[in-house]
Amino acid sequence: MHIKTTHTKKAMNAPHNRFTVLLGGICSLVLMLGVARFAYTPLLPHMITAGVIDNIGGAWLTTANYLGYFSGALLSASLSDLRVKSKLFRVGLIVAVVSTVAMALTTHPILWGIWRYLAGLSSAAGLLIGSGLVLNWLIRHNHREELGIHFSGLGLAL
């Protein structure tokens, strides 16, 4: 039995759809920025104190993360196809989780640098691509003024 579903404009404007889009955007910011990017920051002083890494190594890891974010920002700015953006955003969600877990599974500084770079890429995907997708959806459904709700995820991430 095949059931055909149709989405009317009224159904797409339903509060639960708007809530789902906004909640998804908030959660993506928390994951991709709060976990993949900022959760590492308070750990760095403890890593230095414990002798796991020195100040220079910590600076290189931070630089790797910023380079990843910068690369992701440049990539994000060059994209116009919403399907490509959506796919990269989804990949960014996975990379945020994998890069965070991988940091805990290795003690090799070069691998840490790679994981921090990838975490930076996922942060750009979350903030720039994800926010653009949420804004696009809100505009198409006449809810542009609610974009600020999406950015509450940044505050929750910190």
Number of C-alpha atoms within 10 A of each C-alpha: 3 4 5 5 6 7 7 8 9 8 11 13 15 11 10 11 12 18 11 11 18 25 15 16 25 24 20 28 30 25 25 30 26 22 21 31 29 17 15 16 14 9 10 20 15 12 14 15 11 10 10 13 18 15 14 10 17 19 13 17 24 20 16 21 26 21 17 23 25 17 16 25 19 12 15 21 10 9 12 9 8 13 11 11 19 16 10 18 25 16 13 26 21 14 22 29 16 15 23 21 13 16 20 9 10 11 12 9 16 13 14 23 20 18 25 30 26 28 32 32 28 33 36 29 32 29 24 20 25 28 22 18 19 21 22 16 17 19 14 12 15 11 14 14 10 15 19 11 12 21 18 16 23 18 11 14 21 12
